[in-house]
């Protein structure tokens, strides 16, 4: 886990996670093997999770921590708003991994 400079003002904190999609059981050997998730937390504890993987569309998810996991509040694909039901299952599973890493349940 590597921290970066604040992205949205001096009080924001940004953390980057490298996720092995095959090892996590999220993708098989035919899809992308690796994803990068960048999480930005601002002063109001708003989470923005940006997920990119190989030749897949880039996703931005506004989330909050509820009962020990991340819950999607808004989703965007390549900048366009997407209804929560249309977020691909693999993106939701990456978000679960990110939530566990943020909460310290999984080694970084």
MDAnalysis code that builds the backbone (N, CA, C; Angstrom):
import MDAnalysis as mda
import numpy as np

u = mda.Universe.empty(324, n_residues=108, atom_resindex=np.repeat(np.arange(108), 3), trajectory=True)
u.add_TopologyAttr("name", ["N", "CA", "C"] * 108)
u.add_TopologyAttr("resid", np.arange(1, 109))
u.add_TopologyAttr("resname", ["UNK", "UNK", "UNK", "UNK", "UNK", "UNK", "UNK", "UNK", "UNK", "UNK", "UNK", "UNK", "UNK", "UNK", "UNK", "UNK", "UNK", "UNK", "UNK", "UNK", "UNK", "UNK", "UNK", "UNK", "UNK", "UNK", "UNK", "UNK", "UNK", "UNK", "UNK", "UNK", "UNK", "UNK", "UNK", "UNK", "UNK", "UNK", "UNK", "UNK", "UNK", "UNK", "UNK", "UNK", "UNK", "UNK", "UNK", "UNK", "UNK", "UNK", "UNK", "UNK", "UNK", "UNK", "UNK", "UNK", "UNK", "UNK", "UNK", "UNK", "UNK", "UNK", "UNK", "UNK", "UNK", "UNK", "UNK", "UNK", "UNK", "UNK", "UNK", "UNK", "UNK", "UNK", "UNK", "UNK", "UNK", "UNK", "UNK", "UNK", "UNK", "UNK", "UNK", "UNK", "UNK", "UNK", "UNK", "UNK", "UNK", "UNK", "UNK", "UNK", "UNK", "UNK", "UNK", "UNK", "UNK", "UNK", "UNK", "UNK", "UNK", "UNK", "UNK", "UNK", "UNK", "UNK", "UNK", "UNK"])
u.atoms.positions = np.array([
    [0.862, -1.165, 0.000],
    [0.000, 0.000, 0.000],
    [0.907, 1.226, 0.000],
    [0.693, 2.099, -0.949],
    [1.508, 3.293, -1.068],
    [0.618, 4.523, -0.988],
    [1.005, 5.475, -0.172],
    [0.238, 6.717, -0.080],
    [0.778, 7.727, -1.064],
    [-0.108, 8.527, -1.605],
    [0.261, 9.573, -2.549],
    [-0.073, 10.926, -1.949],
    [0.336, 11.958, -2.648],
    [-0.017, 13.309, -2.238],
    [-1.527, 13.484, -2.333],
    [-2.105, 14.334, -1.510],
    [-3.545, 14.577, -1.573],
    [-3.988, 14.990, -2.967],
    [-5.142, 14.445, -3.384],
    [-5.642, 14.735, -4.722],
    [-6.667, 15.857, -4.732],
    [-7.405, 16.033, -3.653],
    [-8.512, 16.988, -3.630],
    [-8.365, 17.967, -2.478],
    [-7.257, 18.659, -2.439],
    [-7.054, 19.624, -1.375],
    [-6.104, 19.093, -0.327],
    [-5.674, 19.963, 0.551],
    [-4.632, 19.607, 1.505],
    [-5.083, 18.602, 2.550],
    [-6.394, 18.430, 2.760],
    [-6.844, 17.505, 3.790],
    [-7.202, 16.132, 3.235],
    [-7.084, 15.927, 1.923],
    [-7.409, 14.631, 1.327],
    [-6.234, 13.672, 1.487],
    [-6.545, 12.390, 1.599],
    [-5.517, 11.360, 1.674],
    [-5.797, 10.336, 0.584],
    [-4.763, 9.946, -0.151],
    [-4.922, 9.015, -1.263],
    [-4.053, 7.790, -1.024],
    [-4.643, 6.613, -1.232],
    [-3.935, 5.350, -1.081],
    [-4.164, 4.513, -2.330],
    [-3.113, 3.816, -2.778],
    [-3.196, 3.000, -3.973],
    [-2.999, 1.540, -3.609],
    [-3.851, 0.671, -4.181],
    [-3.755, -0.767, -3.965],
    [-3.550, -1.460, -5.301],
    [-2.602, -2.381, -5.346],
    [-2.436, -3.263, -6.489],
    [-3.161, -4.552, -6.149],
    [-4.052, -4.998, -7.037],
    [-4.874, -6.164, -6.751],
    [-4.640, -7.221, -7.832],
    [-4.250, -8.413, -7.409],
    [-4.077, -9.555, -8.298],
    [-5.448, -10.185, -8.483],
    [-6.075, -9.929, -9.630],
    [-7.445, -10.369, -9.869],
    [-7.585, -11.883, -9.923],
    [-6.569, -12.570, -10.432],
    [-6.616, -14.025, -10.512],
    [-6.485, -14.622, -9.115],
    [-5.521, -14.144, -8.327],
    [-5.315, -14.661, -6.971],
    [-6.530, -14.418, -6.080],
    [-7.240, -13.320, -6.318],
    [-8.432, -13.001, -5.528],
    [-9.660, -13.747, -6.035],
    [-9.523, -14.474, -7.153],
    [-10.644, -15.216, -7.717],
    [-11.675, -14.326, -8.403],
    [-11.247, -13.149, -8.814],
    [-12.165, -12.184, -9.419],
    [-12.244, -12.373, -10.928],
    [-11.119, -12.634, -11.564],
    [-11.073, -12.827, -13.016],
    [-10.343, -14.135, -13.289],
    [-10.639, -14.737, -14.455],
    [-9.913, -15.944, -14.832],
    [-8.683, -15.560, -15.651],
    [-8.039, -16.546, -16.185],
    [-6.786, -16.291, -16.907],
    [-6.993, -15.607, -18.255],
    [-8.236, -15.488, -18.729],
    [-8.472, -14.858, -20.027],
    [-8.666, -13.347, -19.933],
    [-8.990, -12.830, -18.759],
    [-9.202, -11.395, -18.582],
    [-7.968, -10.722, -18.029],
    [-8.093, -9.465, -17.643],
    [-6.941, -8.786, -17.038],
    [-6.554, -9.485, -15.732],
    [-5.270, -9.543, -15.472],
    [-4.767, -10.229, -14.278],
    [-4.557, -9.290, -13.107],
    [-4.584, -8.001, -13.358],
    [-4.161, -7.031, -12.360],
    [-5.047, -5.792, -12.438],
    [-5.346, -5.223, -11.295],
    [-6.079, -3.955, -11.250],
    [-5.396, -3.022, -10.266],
    [-5.583, -1.751, -10.490],
    [-5.105, -0.729, -9.559],
    [-6.333, 0.011, -9.052],
    [-6.415, 0.129, -7.742],
    [-7.508, 0.878, -7.119],
    [-6.886, 2.024, -6.334],
    [-7.305, 3.230, -6.644],
    [-6.831, 4.417, -5.941],
    [-7.996, 4.942, -5.116],
    [-7.774, 5.042, -3.811],
    [-8.822, 5.483, -2.898],
    [-8.442, 6.844, -2.342],
    [-9.352, 7.792, -2.491],
    [-9.148, 9.124, -1.943],
    [-10.196, 9.358, -0.867],
    [-9.715, 9.794, 0.282],
    [-10.601, 10.122, 1.401],
    [-10.428, 11.599, 1.678],
    [-11.532, 12.365, 1.633],
    [-11.409, 13.798, 1.891],
    [-11.734, 14.112, 3.348],
    [-11.723, 15.383, 3.695],
    [-11.936, 15.824, 5.077],
    [-13.309, 15.437, 5.611],
    [-14.274, 15.215, 4.718],
    [-15.626, 14.820, 5.135],
    [-15.785, 13.305, 5.163],
    [-14.662, 12.577, 5.052],
    [-14.648, 11.115, 5.039],
    [-15.419, 10.528, 3.859],
    [-15.475, 11.272, 2.766],
    [-16.046, 10.771, 1.530],
    [-14.977, 9.955, 0.820],
    [-15.339, 8.754, 0.363],
    [-14.406, 7.880, -0.335],
    [-14.670, 7.927, -1.831],
    [-13.620, 8.082, -2.616],
    [-13.694, 7.955, -4.074],
    [-12.740, 6.828, -4.423],
    [-13.259, 5.762, -5.032],
    [-12.448, 4.620, -5.426],
    [-12.386, 4.608, -6.948],
    [-11.181, 4.702, -7.486],
    [-10.970, 4.661, -8.932],
    [-10.310, 3.334, -9.259],
    [-10.932, 2.551, -10.143],
    [-10.450, 1.222, -10.475],
    [-10.116, 1.165, -11.957],
    [-8.907, 0.702, -12.266],
    [-8.518, 0.497, -13.661],
    [-7.833, -0.860, -13.777],
    [-8.116, -1.542, -14.898],
    [-7.539, -2.867, -15.126],
    [-7.400, -3.100, -16.617],
    [-6.184, -3.321, -17.056],
    [-5.924, -3.695, -18.442],
    [-6.702, -2.883, -19.445],
    [-7.372, -3.574, -20.354],
    [-8.123, -2.908, -21.416],
    [-9.597, -2.732, -21.050],
    [-9.908, -2.711, -19.758],
    [-11.279, -2.526, -19.282],
    [-11.569, -1.036, -19.121],
    [-12.843, -0.695, -19.064],
    [-13.221, 0.695, -18.786],
    [-12.769, 1.082, -17.387],
    [-12.445, 2.362, -17.211],
    [-12.089, 2.872, -15.892],
    [-13.362, 3.205, -15.127],
    [-13.379, 2.854, -13.849],
    [-14.536, 3.070, -12.983],
    [-14.181, 4.000, -11.845],
    [-15.132, 4.847, -11.468],
    [-15.007, 5.713, -10.299],
    [-16.254, 5.465, -9.451],
    [-16.031, 5.146, -8.185],
    [-17.142, 4.832, -7.293],
    [-17.055, 5.708, -6.062],
    [-18.141, 6.370, -5.746],
    [-18.237, 7.088, -4.482],
    [-18.832, 6.096, -3.499],
    [-18.166, 5.920, -2.373],
    [-18.583, 4.886, -1.437],
    [-18.503, 5.394, -0.005],
    [-19.082, 4.605, 0.874],
    [-18.969, 4.871, 2.302],
    [-18.826, 3.530, 3.002],
    [-18.271, 3.566, 4.203],
    [-18.111, 2.352, 4.989],
    [-19.376, 2.147, 5.807],
    [-20.012, 0.985, 5.624],
    [-21.233, 0.634, 6.346],
    [-21.073, -0.788, 6.865],
    [-21.197, -0.958, 8.160],
    [-21.106, -2.288, 8.778],
    [-19.865, -3.061, 8.337],
    [-18.741, -2.386, 8.272],
    [-17.482, -3.045, 7.968],
    [-17.208, -3.343, 6.514],
    [-17.994, -2.789, 5.589],
    [-17.704, -2.972, 4.165],
    [-18.024, -1.689, 3.412],
    [-17.555, -1.620, 2.176],
    [-17.806, -0.438, 1.362],
    [-19.141, -0.568, 0.644],
    [-19.927, 0.485, 0.691],
    [-21.219, 0.536, 0.022],
    [-21.163, 1.628, -1.029],
    [-21.557, 1.289, -2.263],
    [-21.526, 2.238, -3.376],
    [-22.663, 3.247, -3.226],
    [-22.307, 4.517, -3.339],
    [-23.321, 5.582, -3.332],
    [-23.586, 6.078, -4.739],
    [-22.534, 6.243, -5.530],
    [-22.632, 6.656, -6.931],
    [-21.563, 5.912, -7.713],
    [-21.847, 5.605, -8.971],
    [-20.892, 4.909, -9.826],
    [-20.784, 5.642, -11.158],
    [-19.564, 5.673, -11.679],
    [-19.288, 6.323, -12.944],
    [-18.349, 5.427, -13.751],
    [-18.643, 5.278, -15.030],
    [-17.779, 4.521, -15.931],
    [-17.316, 5.486, -17.009],
    [-16.005, 5.679, -17.086],
    [-15.439, 6.621, -18.054],
    [-16.095, 7.993, -17.929],
    [-16.488, 8.364, -16.710],
    [-17.064, 9.678, -16.448],
    [-18.573, 9.759, -16.552],
    [-19.208, 8.715, -17.088],
    [-20.667, 8.709, -17.225],
    [-21.304, 8.023, -16.021],
    [-22.376, 8.627, -15.497],
    [-23.078, 8.052, -14.348],
    [-23.680, 6.703, -14.732],
    [-23.551, 5.727, -13.845],
    [-24.059, 4.379, -14.077],
    [-24.920, 3.995, -12.880],
    [-26.075, 3.406, -13.152],
    [-26.945, 2.923, -12.076],
    [-26.224, 1.789, -11.340],
    [-26.386, 1.732, -10.033],
    [-25.685, 0.742, -9.211],
    [-25.913, -0.690, -9.707],
    [-27.103, -0.996, -10.210],
    [-27.395, -2.345, -10.700],
    [-26.603, -2.698, -11.959],
    [-26.067, -1.689, -12.646],
    [-25.313, -1.913, -13.872],
    [-23.798, -1.984, -13.658],
    [-23.357, -1.877, -12.413],
    [-21.932, -2.018, -12.113],
    [-21.582, -3.500, -12.241],
    [-20.561, -3.846, -13.045],
    [-20.208, -5.255, -13.233],
    [-19.830, -5.932, -11.911],
    [-20.113, -7.209, -11.843],
    [-19.834, -7.974, -10.625],
    [-18.349, -7.930, -10.263],
    [-17.467, -7.954, -11.260],
    [-16.044, -7.964, -10.939],
    [-15.612, -6.647, -10.295],
    [-16.237, -5.542, -10.669],
    [-15.931, -4.251, -10.038],
    [-16.390, -4.282, -8.582],
    [-17.569, -4.837, -8.320],
    [-18.057, -4.953, -6.943],
    [-17.134, -5.818, -6.110],
    [-16.594, -6.878, -6.708],
    [-15.677, -7.760, -5.978],
    [-14.347, -7.070, -5.703],
    [-13.872, -6.262, -6.658],
    [-12.658, -5.470, -6.408],
    [-12.923, -4.498, -5.264],
    [-14.091, -3.885, -5.251],
    [-14.446, -2.962, -4.179],
    [-14.448, -3.676, -2.823],
    [-14.907, -4.923, -2.776],
    [-14.869, -5.697, -1.531],
    [-13.438, -5.894, -1.053],
    [-12.529, -6.210, -1.981],
    [-11.121, -6.390, -1.628],
    [-10.548, -5.082, -1.094],
    [-10.863, -3.984, -1.773],
    [-10.385, -2.672, -1.327],
    [-10.901, -2.371, 0.078],
    [-12.172, -2.656, 0.319],
    [-12.744, -2.424, 1.644],
    [-12.020, -3.206, 2.720],
    [-11.722, -4.469, 2.444],
    [-10.996, -5.296, 3.417],
    [-9.602, -4.737, 3.671],
    [-8.944, -4.301, 2.615],
    [-7.610, -3.725, 2.776],
    [-7.656, -2.425, 3.572],
    [-8.646, -1.591, 3.298],
    [-8.778, -0.339, 4.027],
    [-9.038, -0.569, 5.521],
    [-9.828, -1.591, 5.791],
    [-10.197, -1.881, 7.173],
    [-9.183, -2.766, 7.887],
    [-8.136, -3.195, 7.145],
    [-7.054, -3.956, 7.777],
    [-7.306, -5.443, 7.907],
    [-8.320, -5.992, 7.216],
    [-8.617, -7.407, 7.305],
    [-7.692, -8.245, 6.424],
    [-7.050, -7.595, 5.451],
    [-6.179, -8.294, 4.518],
    [-4.851, -7.572, 4.527],
    [-3.755, -8.309, 4.528],
    [-2.434, -7.690, 4.482],
    [-2.256, -6.874, 3.227],
    [-1.568, -5.752, 3.326],
    [-1.393, -4.868, 2.177],
    [-0.261, -5.305, 1.298],
])
